[in-house]
Amino acid sequence: MAVIDIFAWIVLLVLVGTLVAIVAALGMMPGRIARKRGHPWAEAVAVGSWATLVFGFVFWPLVLIWAYVDVPTRRETPR
């Protein structure tokens, strides 16, 4: 193989590795945000963010919004 072919393979491997790292970072992001903010369903947000990989990140923005939404606390009625 020529030097240019080796260089092309190295560039291709770097691009594939970068793509995998970006997908993994985006898959982890909503779950980390939910845990950091103390979301009551942080684990469900994390599972939802990884489940969006199956759908090609179609629902990923919804899961990201869900990570930021705080569920209102239930008010206790006096007895």
C-alpha positions in Angstrom: 0.0 0.0 0.0 1.1 3.5 -0.7 1.6 6.1 2.0 -1.6 7.9 0.9 -3.6 4.7 1.4 -2.3 4.3 4.9 -3.1 8.0 5.6 -6.6 7.5 4.3 -7.2 4.5 6.6 -5.9 6.5 9.6 -8.2 9.4 8.8 -11.1 7.0 8.3 -10.5 5.3 11.7 -10.2 8.7 13.4 -13.5 9.8 11.9 -15.3 6.6 12.9 -13.9 6.8 16.5 -15.0 10.4 16.7 -18.5 9.6 15.5 -18.8 6.8 18.1 -17.6 9.1 20.9 -20.1 11.8 19.9 -23.0 9.3 19.8 -22.0 8.0 23.2 -21.7 11.5 24.7 -25.1 12.5 23.3 -26.6 9.2 24.7 -25.2 9.9 28.2 -26.0 13.6 28.3 -29.7 13.7 29.4 -29.2 11.0 32.1 -26.3 12.9 33.6 -28.2 16.2 33.5 -31.2 14.5 35.2 -29.0 13.0 38.0 -27.2 16.3 38.5 -30.5 18.2 38.9 -32.0 15.6 41.2 -34.7 14.5 38.8 -37.1 12.0 40.5 -37.0 9.8 37.4 -33.4 10.2 36.5 -32.9 6.6 35.7 -35.9 6.6 33.3 -34.4 9.7 31.6 -31.1 7.8 31.2 -32.8 4.7 29.7 -34.8 6.9 27.4 -31.8 8.7 26.1 -30.1 5.4 25.2 -33.4 4.1 23.8 -33.4 7.0 21.3 -30.4 5.4 19.7 -32.7 2.7 18.3 -34.9 5.4 16.7 -32.0 7.4 15.3 -32.1 10.2 17.9 -35.7 11.2 16.8 -36.9 11.5 20.4 -33.6 12.7 21.9 -34.7 16.3 22.1 -37.8 15.3 24.1 -35.7 13.3 26.5 -33.4 16.2 26.9 -36.3 18.5 27.8 -37.6 15.8 30.2 -34.2 15.9 32.0 -34.7 19.6 32.6 -38.4 19.5 33.6 -38.9 19.4 37.4 -41.9 17.6 38.6 -43.9 19.7 40.9 -44.0 18.4 44.5 -47.2 17.2 45.8 -48.8 19.4 48.5 -49.9 17.7 51.6 -53.4 18.6 52.7 -53.8 19.3 56.5 -55.8 16.7 58.4 
